[in-house]
Amino acid sequence: MTGSQPSYVMRFGSLDDRTPIPELNVISASGARPIVTLEPWQPGAGVDQPAYALARITAGDFDAQLDTWAHNLAEWGKPVVLRFAHEMNSDHYPWSVGVNGNTAQDYRAAWKHVRQRFSLANAANVSFMWCPDAPGEGSKDLADAYPGADSVDLLCLDGYNWGDGAGHTWRNPREIFDGGLSQLRKLDGAHPIVIAETATVEGPQSGVDKSRWIADLFDYLSREERVDAVVWFQMDKERDWRLNSSGQSQTAFKRALADRRRS
């Protein structure tokens, strides 16, 4: 659809899920590197899940699941990125800071515990991606949850344009990402940055507004220091985020990638 081969393809999994080796094989065979977003929760059960409080992860209550993931990915052996407990600075997950009794210190401790379990499994092929949400109203300080440069291989940021209505306003890419990218670069002066989730709704001018937003996104990110990749959230979920929600937006995406290759 875009005239370009992805460098990354992301899939999601919870701690109790099977390790998706067949799917990872498909991703790897396509020439892309898999990103696995590993979520400590019961999917679909909402935010209030104290059974998955971060302190329980650090205490070792989920070591059996973590060790299964770690050993299976180590045995698989190919490069894979692990994005554990993302968007911790917002309030919409059981592992979020301020939810289920979690503190920023709890998050850092849980992160380091998870990394230790993978180290014990000799999963040297697994890179760790730390991924807060783009700061917004009500979000916690992302710096407080940063586990440190020695515990992170890739930095990351998520951010969406939800459009107007239902408590949201239309935001361009700069408005969404500027503050968060600045904070990431101050926190860590070396690691590459990936925009690991982004997309936009259609605007009032169906096709036109989304096309302009896509062009603006690639133009903006191409000038942002250390941003190495962007992952588009290709789902019709809370909104129709798909890049091909209209012919115009698909064309804009394809054109933006072609322009980046030429430059």
MARBA-3410 file (N, C-alpha, C, O; in Angstrom, 1 decimal):
263
0.8,-1.2,0.0,0.0,0.0,0.0,0.8,1.3,0.0,0.4,2.3,-0.4 ~ 2.1,1.2,0.5,2.9,2.4,0.6,4.1,2.4,-0.3,4.8,3.4,-0.4 ~ 4.3,1.3,-1.1,5.5,1.3,-1.9,6.8,1.2,-1.2,7.8,1.5,-1.8 ~ 6.7,0.7,0.1,7.9,0.6,0.9,7.9,-0.6,1.8,6.8,-0.9,2.3 ~ 9.0,-1.2,2.0,9.1,-2.3,2.9,9.3,-1.8,4.3,10.3,-1.1,4.5
8.5,-2.2,5.3,8.7,-1.7,6.7,10.0,-2.2,7.3,10.5,-3.4,7.0 ~ 10.6,-1.4,8.1,11.8,-1.8,8.8,11.4,-2.5,10.1,12.1,-3.3,10.7 ~ 10.2,-2.1,10.7,9.7,-2.7,11.9,8.2,-3.1,11.7,7.5,-2.4,10.9 ~ 7.8,-4.2,12.3,6.4,-4.5,12.4,6.1,-4.9,13.9,6.9,-5.7,14.5 ~ 5.1,-4.3,14.4,4.8,-4.5,15.8,3.6,-5.4,16.0,2.6,-5.4,15.2
3.7,-6.2,17.1,2.5,-7.0,17.5,2.4,-6.9,19.1,3.5,-6.6,19.7 ~ 1.3,-7.1,19.6,1.0,-7.0,21.0,0.8,-8.4,21.7,0.4,-9.3,21.0 ~ 1.2,-8.5,22.9,1.0,-9.7,23.7,0.9,-9.4,25.2,1.6,-8.5,25.6 ~ 0.2,-10.2,25.9,0.1,-10.1,27.3,1.0,-11.2,27.9,1.4,-12.1,27.3 ~ 1.3,-11.0,29.2,2.2,-12.0,29.9,1.8,-13.4,29.8,2.6,-14.3,29.6
0.5,-13.6,29.8,0.0,-15.0,29.8,-0.2,-15.6,28.4,-0.6,-16.7,28.2 ~ 0.1,-14.8,27.3,0.0,-15.2,26.0,1.1,-16.2,25.6,2.2,-16.1,26.3 ~ 0.9,-17.0,24.6,2.0,-17.8,24.1,3.0,-16.8,23.4,2.6,-15.7,22.9 ~ 4.2,-17.2,23.3,5.2,-16.4,22.5,4.9,-16.6,21.1,4.9,-17.7,20.6 ~ 4.7,-15.5,20.3,4.1,-15.6,18.9,5.2,-15.9,17.9,5.4,-15.2,17.0
5.9,-17.1,18.1,7.1,-17.4,17.2,6.6,-17.5,15.7,7.4,-17.0,14.9 ~ 5.5,-18.1,15.4,5.1,-18.2,14.0,5.0,-16.8,13.3,5.4,-16.6,12.2 ~ 4.3,-15.9,14.1,4.2,-14.5,13.6,5.5,-13.8,13.5,5.7,-13.0,12.5 ~ 6.4,-14.0,14.4,7.7,-13.4,14.4,8.5,-13.9,13.2,9.2,-13.1,12.5 ~ 8.3,-15.2,12.8,9.0,-15.7,11.6,8.5,-15.0,10.4,9.3,-14.7,9.5
7.2,-14.8,10.3,6.7,-14.1,9.1,7.2,-12.7,9.0,7.6,-12.2,8.0 ~ 7.3,-12.0,10.2,7.8,-10.6,10.2,9.3,-10.6,9.8,9.7,-9.8,8.9 ~ 10.1,-11.5,10.4,11.5,-11.5,10.1,11.7,-11.9,8.6,12.6,-11.4,8.0 ~ 10.9,-12.9,8.1,11.1,-13.3,6.7,10.8,-12.2,5.7,11.3,-12.2,4.6 ~ 10.0,-11.2,6.1,9.7,-10.1,5.3,10.8,-9.0,5.2,10.7,-8.1,4.4
11.8,-9.2,6.1,12.9,-8.3,6.1,12.7,-7.2,7.2,13.6,-6.3,7.3 ~ 11.7,-7.3,8.0,11.5,-6.3,9.1,11.9,-6.9,10.4,12.0,-8.1,10.6 ~ 12.1,-6.0,11.4,12.5,-6.4,12.7,11.2,-6.4,13.6,10.5,-5.4,13.6 ~ 10.8,-7.4,14.3,9.6,-7.4,15.1,9.8,-6.5,16.4,10.9,-6.6,17.0 ~ 8.8,-5.8,16.7,8.6,-5.2,18.0,7.5,-5.9,18.7,6.4,-5.9,18.3
7.8,-6.4,19.9,6.8,-7.1,20.7,6.4,-6.2,21.9,7.3,-5.9,22.7 ~ 5.2,-5.7,21.9,4.7,-4.9,23.0,4.2,-5.9,24.1,3.1,-6.4,23.9 ~ 4.9,-6.0,25.2,4.6,-7.0,26.2,3.8,-6.3,27.3,4.4,-5.4,28.0 ~ 2.6,-6.7,27.6,1.7,-6.0,28.5,1.4,-6.9,29.7,0.8,-8.0,29.6 ~ 1.7,-6.4,30.9,1.4,-7.1,32.1,0.0,-6.8,32.6,-0.3,-6.0,33.5
-1.0,-7.6,32.1,-2.4,-7.4,32.4,-3.2,-8.5,31.9,-2.8,-9.4,31.1 ~ -4.5,-8.5,32.2,-5.5,-9.3,31.6,-6.3,-8.5,30.6,-7.0,-7.6,31.0 ~ -6.0,-8.7,29.3,-6.6,-7.9,28.3,-8.1,-7.8,28.4,-8.8,-8.8,28.6 ~ -8.7,-6.6,28.3,-10.1,-6.5,28.3,-10.7,-6.3,29.7,-11.9,-6.1,29.8 ~ -9.9,-6.4,30.7,-10.4,-6.4,32.1,-10.3,-5.0,32.7,-10.6,-4.8,33.9
-9.9,-4.0,31.9,-9.9,-2.6,32.4,-8.6,-2.2,33.1,-7.6,-3.0,33.2 ~ -8.6,-1.0,33.7,-7.5,-0.5,34.4,-7.3,-1.0,35.8,-6.2,-1.2,36.3 ~ -8.4,-1.2,36.5,-8.4,-1.6,37.9,-8.0,-3.1,38.0,-8.9,-4.0,38.1 ~ -6.7,-3.4,38.0,-6.2,-4.8,38.1,-5.1,-4.9,39.0,-3.9,-5.0,38.6 ~ -5.4,-4.8,40.3,-4.3,-4.8,41.3,-3.4,-6.0,41.3,-2.3,-6.1,41.8
-4.0,-7.1,40.8,-3.2,-8.3,40.7,-1.9,-8.2,39.8,-1.0,-8.9,39.9 ~ -2.0,-7.1,38.9,-0.8,-6.9,38.1,0.0,-5.6,38.5,0.7,-5.0,37.7 ~ -0.2,-5.2,39.8,0.6,-4.1,40.3,2.1,-4.3,40.1,2.5,-5.4,40.1 ~ 2.8,-3.2,39.8,4.2,-3.3,39.5,5.0,-4.0,40.6,6.0,-4.7,40.3 ~ 4.7,-3.8,41.8,5.4,-4.3,42.9,5.4,-5.9,42.9,6.3,-6.5,43.3
4.3,-6.4,42.3,4.2,-7.9,42.2,5.1,-8.4,41.2,5.7,-9.5,41.3 ~ 5.4,-7.6,40.1,6.3,-8.0,39.1,7.7,-8.1,39.7,8.5,-9.0,39.5 ~ 8.1,-7.0,40.4,9.4,-6.9,41.0,9.6,-8.0,42.1,10.7,-8.6,42.2 ~ 8.5,-8.4,42.7,8.6,-9.5,43.8,8.8,-10.9,43.2,9.0,-11.8,43.9 ~ 8.6,-11.0,41.8,8.8,-12.3,41.2,7.6,-13.1,41.0,7.6,-14.2,40.6
6.4,-12.5,41.2,5.1,-13.2,41.1,4.9,-13.6,39.6,4.1,-14.6,39.4 ~ 5.5,-13.0,38.7,5.2,-13.3,37.3,6.5,-13.8,36.6,6.6,-13.8,35.4 ~ 7.5,-14.3,37.4,8.7,-14.8,36.8,8.5,-16.0,35.9,9.2,-16.1,34.9 ~ 7.5,-16.8,36.2,7.3,-18.0,35.3,7.0,-17.5,33.9,7.5,-18.1,32.9 ~ 6.1,-16.5,33.8,5.7,-16.0,32.5,6.8,-15.3,31.8,7.1,-15.5,30.6
7.5,-14.5,32.6,8.6,-13.7,32.0,9.7,-14.7,31.5,10.3,-14.4,30.4 ~ 10.0,-15.7,32.3,11.0,-16.6,31.9,10.6,-17.4,30.6,11.5,-17.7,29.8 ~ 9.3,-17.7,30.5,8.9,-18.4,29.3,9.1,-17.5,28.1,9.7,-17.9,27.0 ~ 8.7,-16.2,28.2,8.9,-15.3,27.1,10.4,-15.2,26.8,10.9,-15.2,25.6 ~ 11.2,-15.0,27.8,12.7,-14.8,27.7,13.4,-16.0,27.0,14.1,-15.8,26.1
13.1,-17.2,27.5,13.7,-18.4,26.9,13.2,-18.6,25.5,14.0,-19.0,24.6 ~ 12.0,-18.4,25.2,11.5,-18.7,23.9,12.1,-17.7,22.9,12.4,-18.1,21.8 ~ 12.2,-16.4,23.3,12.8,-15.4,22.4,14.3,-15.7,22.2,14.8,-15.5,21.1 ~ 14.9,-16.1,23.3,16.3,-16.4,23.2,16.6,-17.6,22.2,17.5,-17.6,21.4 ~ 15.7,-18.6,22.4,15.8,-19.8,21.5,15.5,-19.4,20.0,16.1,-19.9,19.1
14.6,-18.5,19.8,14.3,-18.0,18.5,15.5,-17.4,17.9,15.9,-17.7,16.7 ~ 16.2,-16.6,18.6,17.6,-16.2,18.2,17.7,-15.0,17.3,18.8,-14.4,17.2 ~ 16.6,-14.6,16.7,16.8,-13.4,15.7,16.5,-12.1,16.5,15.9,-12.1,17.5 ~ 17.0,-11.0,15.9,16.8,-9.7,16.6,15.3,-9.4,16.8,14.5,-9.5,15.8 ~ 15.0,-9.0,18.0,13.6,-8.6,18.3,13.7,-7.5,19.3,14.5,-7.5,20.2
12.7,-6.5,19.2,12.6,-5.4,20.2,11.5,-5.7,21.2,10.4,-6.1,20.7 ~ 11.8,-5.6,22.5,10.7,-5.8,23.5,10.3,-4.4,24.0,11.2,-3.7,24.6 ~ 9.0,-4.1,23.9,8.5,-2.8,24.4,7.6,-3.2,25.6,6.4,-3.5,25.4 ~ 8.2,-3.2,26.8,7.5,-3.6,28.0,6.8,-2.5,28.7,7.3,-1.4,28.9 ~ 5.5,-2.7,29.0,4.7,-1.8,29.8,4.8,-0.4,29.3,5.3,0.5,30.1
4.3,-0.1,28.1,4.4,1.2,27.5,3.4,2.2,28.1,2.5,1.8,28.8 ~ 3.6,3.4,27.8,2.7,4.6,28.1,2.4,4.6,29.6,1.3,4.9,30.1 ~ 3.5,4.3,30.4,3.3,4.3,31.9,3.0,5.6,32.5,2.6,5.7,33.6 ~ 3.3,6.7,31.8,3.1,8.0,32.3,1.6,8.5,32.1,1.3,9.6,32.6 ~ 0.8,7.7,31.4,-0.6,8.0,31.3,-1.4,7.1,32.3,-0.8,6.3,33.0
-2.7,7.2,32.3,-3.5,6.6,33.3,-4.4,5.4,32.8,-5.3,5.1,33.5 ~ -4.1,4.9,31.7,-5.1,4.0,31.1,-4.6,2.5,31.1,-5.2,1.7,30.4 ~ -3.6,2.2,31.9,-3.2,0.8,32.0,-3.0,0.4,33.5,-2.7,1.2,34.3 ~ -3.1,-0.9,33.8,-2.9,-1.3,35.2,-1.4,-1.1,35.7,-1.2,-1.0,36.9 ~ -0.5,-0.9,34.7,0.9,-0.7,35.1,1.2,0.8,35.1,2.4,1.2,35.4
0.3,1.7,34.9,0.5,3.1,34.8,0.9,3.6,36.2,0.4,3.1,37.2 ~ 1.8,4.6,36.2,2.1,5.3,37.5,0.9,6.0,38.0,0.2,6.8,37.3 ~ 0.6,5.8,39.3,-0.6,6.3,39.9,-1.8,5.4,39.9,-2.9,5.8,40.5 ~ -1.7,4.3,39.2,-2.8,3.3,39.1,-2.4,2.1,39.9,-1.3,1.7,39.9 ~ -3.4,1.5,40.6,-3.2,0.3,41.4,-2.0,0.4,42.4,-1.3,-0.6,42.6
-1.8,1.6,42.9,-0.8,1.8,43.8,0.6,2.0,43.3,1.6,2.1,44.0 ~ 0.7,2.0,42.0,2.1,2.1,41.3,2.7,3.4,41.5,2.0,4.5,41.4 ~ 4.0,3.4,41.8,4.8,4.7,41.8,5.8,4.6,40.6,6.0,3.6,40.0 ~ 6.4,5.8,40.4,7.5,5.8,39.4,8.6,4.9,39.8,9.3,4.2,38.9 ~ 8.9,4.8,41.1,10.0,4.0,41.6,9.6,2.5,41.3,10.5,1.7,41.0
8.4,2.2,41.5,7.9,0.8,41.3,8.1,0.4,39.8,8.5,-0.7,39.5 ~ 7.8,1.4,38.9,8.0,1.1,37.5,9.5,0.9,37.2,9.8,-0.1,36.5 ~ 10.4,1.7,37.7,11.8,1.5,37.4,12.3,0.1,37.9,13.0,-0.5,37.2 ~ 11.8,-0.2,39.1,12.2,-1.5,39.7,11.7,-2.7,38.9,12.4,-3.7,38.6 ~ 10.4,-2.6,38.4,9.8,-3.7,37.6,10.5,-3.8,36.3,10.8,-4.9,35.9
10.9,-2.7,35.7,11.6,-2.7,34.4,12.9,-3.4,34.6,13.3,-4.3,33.8 ~ 13.7,-3.1,35.6,15.0,-3.7,35.8,14.9,-5.2,36.1,15.7,-6.0,35.8 ~ 13.8,-5.5,36.8,13.6,-6.9,37.1,13.3,-7.7,35.8,13.9,-8.8,35.7 ~ 12.5,-7.2,35.0,12.2,-7.8,33.7,13.5,-8.0,32.9,13.7,-9.0,32.3 ~ 14.2,-6.9,32.8,15.5,-7.0,32.1,16.4,-8.1,32.7,17.1,-8.8,31.9
16.4,-8.2,34.0,17.3,-9.2,34.6,16.9,-10.6,34.2,17.7,-11.5,34.0 ~ 15.5,-10.8,34.2,15.1,-12.2,33.8,15.5,-12.5,32.4,15.8,-13.7,32.1 ~ 15.5,-11.6,31.5,15.9,-11.8,30.1,17.4,-12.0,30.0,17.9,-12.8,29.2 ~ 18.1,-11.3,30.9,19.6,-11.5,30.9,19.9,-12.9,31.4,20.8,-13.6,30.9 ~ 19.2,-13.4,32.4,19.5,-14.7,33.0,19.1,-15.8,31.9,19.7,-16.9,32.0
18.2,-15.5,31.0,17.9,-16.4,30.0,18.8,-16.3,28.8,18.6,-17.0,27.7 ~ 19.8,-15.4,28.9,20.8,-15.2,27.8,20.1,-14.8,26.5,20.5,-15.2,25.4 ~ 19.1,-13.9,26.6,18.3,-13.4,25.5,19.0,-12.2,24.9,18.5,-11.1,24.9 ~ 20.3,-12.3,24.4,21.0,-11.2,23.9,20.5,-10.7,22.6,20.8,-9.5,22.2 ~ 19.6,-11.4,22.0,19.0,-10.9,20.7,17.8,-10.0,21.0,17.3,-9.4,20.1
17.5,-9.8,22.3,16.3,-8.9,22.6,16.8,-7.5,23.0,17.6,-7.4,23.9 ~ 16.3,-6.5,22.3,16.6,-5.1,22.7,15.4,-4.5,23.4,14.3,-4.9,23.1 ~ 15.7,-3.7,24.4,14.6,-3.2,25.2,14.3,-1.7,24.8,15.1,-0.9,24.8 ~ 13.0,-1.5,24.5,12.5,-0.2,24.1,11.6,0.4,25.2,10.6,-0.2,25.6 ~ 12.0,1.6,25.7,11.3,2.3,26.8,10.4,3.3,26.1,10.9,4.2,25.4
9.1,3.2,26.4,8.1,4.0,25.6,7.1,4.7,26.4,6.0,4.1,26.6 ~ 7.3,5.9,26.8,6.2,6.7,27.4,5.2,7.2,26.4,5.5,7.2,25.2 ~ 4.1,7.8,26.9,3.2,8.4,26.0,3.6,9.9,25.8,4.2,10.5,26.7 ~ 3.3,10.5,24.7,3.6,11.9,24.5,2.9,12.7,25.6,1.7,12.5,25.8 ~ 3.6,13.5,26.3,3.0,14.2,27.5,1.8,15.0,27.1,1.7,15.7,26.0
0.8,15.0,27.9,-0.4,15.7,27.7,-1.1,16.1,29.0,-0.5,15.8,30.1 ~ -2.2,16.7,29.0,-2.9,17.1,30.2,-3.2,15.8,31.1,-3.8,14.9,30.7 ~ -2.7,15.9,32.3,-3.0,14.8,33.3,-1.9,13.8,33.3,-2.0,12.9,34.2 ~ -1.0,13.8,32.4,0.0,12.7,32.4,1.1,13.0,33.4,1.4,14.1,33.7 ~ 1.7,11.9,33.9,2.8,12.0,34.9,4.1,12.4,34.2,4.3,12.3,33.0
5.0,12.9,35.0,6.4,13.2,34.5,7.0,12.0,34.0,7.3,11.0,34.7 ~ 7.3,12.0,32.7,7.9,10.7,32.1,9.3,10.5,32.6,9.8,9.3,32.7 ~ 10.1,11.5,33.0,11.4,11.4,33.5,11.5,10.5,34.8,12.4,9.8,35.0 ~ 10.5,10.6,35.6,10.5,9.9,36.9,10.5,8.4,36.7,11.0,7.7,37.5 ~ 9.9,7.9,35.6,9.8,6.5,35.3,11.0,6.0,34.5,11.0,4.8,34.1
11.9,6.8,34.1,13.0,6.4,33.3,14.0,5.5,34.0,14.5,5.9,35.1 ~ 14.2,4.2,33.5,15.0,3.3,34.3,16.5,3.5,34.2,17.3,2.8,34.8 ~ 16.9,4.4,33.3,18.3,4.7,33.2,18.9,4.2,31.9,18.4,3.2,31.3 ~ 19.9,4.9,31.3,20.5,4.6,30.0,21.1,3.2,30.0,21.1,2.6,28.9 ~ 21.5,2.6,31.1,22.1,1.3,31.1,21.1,0.2,31.0,21.4,-1.0,30.8
19.8,0.6,31.2,18.7,-0.4,31.1,17.9,-0.3,29.9,16.8,-1.0,29.8 ~ 18.2,0.6,29.0,17.4,0.9,27.8,18.3,0.8,26.5,19.4,1.2,26.6 ~ 17.7,0.2,25.5,18.5,0.2,24.2,17.9,1.1,23.2,18.6,1.6,22.3 ~ 16.6,1.4,23.3,15.9,2.3,22.3,14.9,3.1,23.1,14.3,2.6,24.1 ~ 14.8,4.4,22.8,13.8,5.3,23.3,12.6,5.3,22.4,12.7,5.0,21.2
11.5,5.7,22.9,10.2,5.6,22.1,9.2,6.6,22.6,9.3,7.1,23.8 ~ 8.3,7.0,21.8,7.2,7.9,22.2,6.0,7.5,21.3,6.1,7.2,20.2 ~ 4.8,7.5,22.0,3.5,7.3,21.3,2.7,8.6,21.3,2.8,9.4,22.3 ~ 2.0,8.8,20.3,1.1,10.0,20.2,0.1,9.9,19.0,0.5,9.5,17.9 ~ -1.1,10.4,19.3,-2.2,10.3,18.3,-2.8,11.7,18.1,-2.9,12.5,19.1
-3.4,11.9,17.0,-4.3,13.0,16.8,-5.7,12.5,16.8,-6.1,11.8,15.8 ~ -6.4,12.7,17.9,-7.8,12.2,18.0,-8.8,13.1,17.4,-10.0,12.7,17.3 ~ -8.4,14.2,16.8,-9.4,15.1,16.2,-10.2,15.9,17.2,-10.0,15.9,18.4 ~ -11.2,16.6,16.7,-12.1,17.4,17.5,-13.3,16.6,18.0,-13.8,15.8,17.4 ~ -13.6,17.0,19.3,-14.8,16.4,19.9,-14.4,15.4,21.0,-13.3,14.9,21.0
-15.4,15.1,21.9,-15.2,14.1,23.0,-14.0,14.5,23.8,-13.2,13.6,24.2 ~ -13.8,15.8,24.1,-12.7,16.2,24.9,-11.4,16.3,24.2,-10.4,16.6,24.9 ~ -11.3,16.1,22.9,-10.1,16.2,22.2,-10.2,17.4,21.2,-11.2,17.9,20.8 ~ -9.0,17.9,20.8,-8.9,18.9,19.8,-7.9,18.5,18.7,-7.0,17.7,19.0 ~ -8.1,18.9,17.5,-7.2,18.6,16.4,-5.8,19.1,16.7,-5.6,20.3,17.1
-4.8,18.2,16.6,-3.4,18.6,16.9,-2.5,18.1,15.8,-2.6,17.0,15.3 ~ -1.6,19.0,15.4,-0.6,18.6,14.4,0.5,17.8,15.0,0.7,17.8,16.2 ~ 1.4,17.2,14.2,2.4,16.4,14.8,3.4,17.1,15.7,3.8,16.6,16.8 ~ 3.7,18.4,15.4,4.6,19.1,16.3,3.9,19.3,17.7,4.6,19.2,18.7 ~ 2.7,19.7,17.7,2.0,19.9,19.0,1.9,18.6,19.8,2.0,18.6,21.0
1.9,17.4,19.1,1.8,16.2,19.8,3.2,15.8,20.4,3.3,15.3,21.5 ~ 4.2,15.9,19.6,5.5,15.3,19.9,6.6,16.2,20.4,7.6,15.7,21.0 ~ 6.5,17.5,20.2,7.7,18.4,20.5,8.1,18.2,21.9,9.3,18.0,22.2 ~ 7.2,18.4,22.9,7.6,18.3,24.3,8.2,17.0,24.7,9.2,17.0,25.4 ~ 7.6,15.9,24.3,8.1,14.6,24.6,9.5,14.3,24.0,10.3,13.8,24.7
9.7,14.7,22.8,11.0,14.4,22.1,12.1,15.2,22.8,13.2,14.7,23.0 ~ 11.7,16.5,23.2,12.7,17.3,23.9,13.1,16.7,25.2,14.3,16.6,25.6 ~ 12.1,16.2,25.9,12.4,15.5,27.2,13.2,14.2,27.1,14.1,14.0,27.9 ~ 12.9,13.4,26.0,13.7,12.2,25.8,15.1,12.5,25.6,16.0,11.9,26.1 ~ 15.4,13.6,24.7,16.8,13.9,24.4,17.5,14.4,25.6,18.7,14.2,25.7
16.8,15.1,26.5,17.5,15.6,27.8,17.8,14.4,28.7,18.8,14.4,29.4 ~ 16.9,13.4,28.7,17.1,12.3,29.6,18.2,11.4,29.2,19.0,10.9,30.0 ~ 18.4,11.3,27.9,19.3,10.3,27.3,19.9,10.9,26.0,19.2,11.2,25.1 ~ 21.2,11.0,26.0,21.9,11.7,24.9,22.4,10.8,23.8,23.0,11.3,22.9 ~ 22.1,9.5,23.9,22.7,8.6,22.9,21.7,7.7,22.2,21.9,7.5,21.0
20.7,7.1,22.8,20.0,6.1,22.2,19.0,6.6,21.1,18.5,7.7,21.2 ~ 18.8,5.8,20.1,17.9,6.3,19.0,16.5,6.3,19.5,16.1,5.6,20.5 ~ 15.6,7.1,18.8,14.2,7.3,19.2,13.3,6.8,18.1,13.6,7.0,16.9 ~ 12.3,6.0,18.5,11.3,5.5,17.6,9.9,6.0,18.0,9.6,6.0,19.2 ~ 9.2,6.6,17.1,7.8,6.8,17.3,7.1,5.5,17.1,6.9,5.1,15.9
6.7,4.8,18.2,6.2,3.5,18.1,4.7,3.3,17.9,4.3,2.2,17.5 ~ 4.0,4.3,18.1,2.5,4.3,17.8,2.1,5.8,17.4,2.3,6.7,18.2 ~ 1.6,5.9,16.2,1.0,7.2,15.9,0.0,7.0,14.7,0.1,6.0,14.0 ~ -0.9,7.9,14.6,-1.9,7.9,13.6,-2.8,9.1,13.8,-2.7,9.8,14.8 ~ -3.7,9.3,12.8,-4.6,10.4,12.9,-6.0,10.0,12.4,-6.1,9.1,11.6
-7.0,10.7,12.9,-8.4,10.5,12.4,-8.5,11.3,11.1,-7.6,12.1,10.7 ~ -9.6,11.0,10.4,-10.0,11.9,9.3,-10.5,13.2,9.8,-11.1,13.2,10.9 ~ -10.3,14.3,9.1,-10.8,15.5,9.6,-12.1,15.9,8.9,-12.7,15.0,8.2 ~ -12.6,17.1,9.1,-13.9,17.5,8.5,-13.8,17.3,7.0,-14.8,17.0,6.3 ~ -12.7,17.6,6.4,-12.5,17.4,4.9,-12.0,16.0,4.7,-10.8,15.8,4.7
-12.9,15.0,4.6,-12.4,13.6,4.6,-11.4,13.4,3.5,-11.5,13.8,2.3 ~ -10.3,12.8,3.9,-9.2,12.5,3.0,-8.2,13.6,3.0,-7.0,13.4,3.0 ~ -8.7,14.9,2.9,-7.8,16.0,2.7,-7.0,16.3,4.0,-5.8,16.4,4.0 ~ -7.7,16.4,5.1,-7.1,16.8,6.4,-6.1,15.7,6.8,-5.0,16.0,7.3 ~ -6.5,14.5,6.7,-5.6,13.4,7.0,-4.4,13.3,6.1,-3.3,13.1,6.6
-4.6,13.6,4.9,-3.4,13.6,3.9,-2.4,14.7,4.3,-1.2,14.5,4.3 ~ -2.9,15.8,4.7,-2.0,16.9,5.1,-1.3,16.6,6.4,-0.1,16.9,6.6 ~ -2.0,15.9,7.3,-1.4,15.5,8.6,-0.3,14.5,8.4,0.8,14.6,9.0 ~ -0.5,13.6,7.5,0.5,12.6,7.2,1.8,13.3,6.6,2.9,13.0,7.0 ~ 1.5,14.2,5.6,2.7,14.9,5.0,3.4,15.7,6.1,4.6,15.7,6.1
2.7,16.3,7.0,3.3,17.1,8.0,4.1,16.2,9.0,5.2,16.6,9.4 ~ 3.6,15.0,9.3,4.3,14.1,10.2,5.6,13.8,9.7,6.6,13.9,10.4 ~ 5.7,13.3,8.4,7.0,12.9,7.9,7.9,14.1,7.7,9.2,14.0,7.9 ~ 7.4,15.2,7.3,8.3,16.4,7.2,8.8,16.8,8.6,10.0,17.1,8.7 ~ 8.0,16.8,9.6,8.4,17.2,10.9,9.4,16.2,11.5,10.5,16.6,12.0
9.2,14.9,11.4,10.1,13.9,12.0,11.4,13.8,11.3,12.4,13.5,11.9 ~ 11.4,14.1,10.0,12.6,14.1,9.2,13.7,15.1,9.7,14.9,15.0,9.5 ~ 13.1,16.1,10.4,14.0,17.2,10.9,14.3,17.1,12.4,15.0,17.9,13.0 ~ 13.7,16.0,13.0,13.9,15.8,14.5,15.1,15.0,14.7,15.2,13.8,14.2 ~ 16.0,15.5,15.6,17.3,14.8,15.9,17.0,13.4,16.5,16.2,13.3,17.4
17.7,12.4,16.0,17.7,11.0,16.5,16.5,10.3,16.4,16.4,9.1,16.9 ~ 15.5,10.8,15.6,14.3,10.0,15.4,14.6,9.1,14.2,14.7,9.6,13.1 ~ 14.7,7.8,14.4,15.1,6.8,13.4,14.0,6.1,12.7,14.2,5.6,11.6 ~ 12.8,6.1,13.3,11.7,5.3,12.7,10.4,5.7,13.2,10.3,6.4,14.3 ~ 9.4,5.4,12.5,8.0,5.7,12.9,7.1,4.5,12.6,7.2,3.9,11.5
6.3,4.0,13.5,5.4,2.9,13.3,4.0,3.4,13.3,3.5,4.0,14.3 ~ 3.3,3.2,12.2,1.9,3.7,12.0,1.0,2.6,12.6,1.1,1.4,12.4 ~ 0.0,3.1,13.4,-1.0,2.2,14.1,-2.1,1.9,13.0,-3.1,2.6,12.9 ~ -1.9,0.8,12.3,-2.7,0.4,11.2,-3.9,-0.4,11.6,-4.1,-1.6,11.3 ~ -4.8,0.3,12.4,-6.0,-0.4,13.0,-7.2,0.5,12.8,-7.2,1.7,12.9
-8.4,-0.2,12.7,-9.7,0.5,12.8,-10.2,0.1,14.2,-10.8,-0.9,14.3 ~ -9.8,0.9,15.2,-10.1,0.5,16.6,-11.0,1.6,17.2,-12.2,1.7,16.9 ~ -10.4,2.4,18.1,-11.3,3.5,18.7,-11.7,4.5,17.6,-12.8,5.1,17.6 ~ -10.8,4.7,16.6,-11.1,5.5,15.4,-10.6,4.6,14.2,-9.9,3.6,14.4 ~ -10.8,5.1,13.0,-10.2,4.5,11.9,-8.9,5.1,11.6,-8.7,6.1,10.9
-7.9,4.5,12.3,-6.5,5.1,12.2,-5.8,4.7,10.9,-4.7,5.2,10.6 ~ -6.3,3.8,10.1,-5.6,3.2,9.1,-5.1,4.2,8.0,-5.8,5.2,7.8 ~ -3.9,4.0,7.5,-3.3,4.9,6.6,-4.1,4.9,5.3,-4.1,5.9,4.5 ~ -4.9,3.8,5.0,-5.7,3.7,3.8,-7.2,3.9,4.1,-8.0,3.3,3.5 ~ -7.5,4.7,5.1,-8.9,5.0,5.4,-9.5,5.8,4.3,-10.8,5.8,4.1
-8.7,6.4,3.4,-9.2,7.0,2.2,-8.1,6.9,1.2,-6.9,6.7,1.5 ~ -8.4,7.0,-0.1,-7.4,6.9,-1.1,-6.4,8.0,-1.1,-5.3,7.9,-1.3 ~ -7.0,9.2,-0.7,-6.1,10.4,-0.6,-5.0,10.2,0.5,-3.8,10.6,0.3 ~ -5.4,9.6,1.7,-4.4,9.5,2.8,-3.4,8.4,2.4,-2.2,8.5,2.7 ~ -3.8,7.4,1.7,-2.9,6.3,1.3,-1.9,6.9,0.3,-0.7,6.6,0.4
-2.3,7.7,-0.6,-1.4,8.4,-1.6,-0.5,9.3,-0.9,0.7,9.3,-1.2 ~ -1.0,10.0,0.1,-0.1,10.9,0.8,1.0,10.2,1.6,2.1,10.6,1.6 ~ 0.6,9.1,2.2,1.6,8.2,2.9,2.7,7.7,1.9,3.9,7.8,2.2 ~ 2.3,7.2,0.8,3.2,6.7,-0.2,4.1,7.8,-0.7,5.3,7.5,-0.9 ~ 3.5,8.9,-1.0,4.4,10.1,-1.5,5.4,10.5,-0.4,6.5,10.8,-0.8
5.0,10.6,0.8,5.8,11.0,1.9,7.0,10.1,2.0,8.2,10.5,2.2 ~ 6.8,8.8,2.0,7.9,7.8,2.0,8.8,8.0,0.8,10.1,7.9,1.0 ~ 8.3,8.2,-0.3,9.1,8.3,-1.5,10.0,9.6,-1.4,11.1,9.6,-1.8 ~ 9.4,10.7,-0.9,10.2,11.9,-0.7,11.3,11.7,0.3,12.4,12.2,0.1 ~ 11.1,10.9,1.3,12.2,10.7,2.3,13.3,9.9,1.7,14.5,10.1,2.0
12.9,8.9,0.8,14.0,8.1,0.2,14.8,8.9,-0.8,16.0,8.8,-0.9 ~ 14.2,9.9,-1.5,14.9,10.7,-2.4,15.8,11.7,-1.7,16.9,12.0,-2.2 ~ 15.4,12.1,-0.4,16.2,13.1,0.3,17.3,12.4,1.1,18.1,13.0,1.8
END
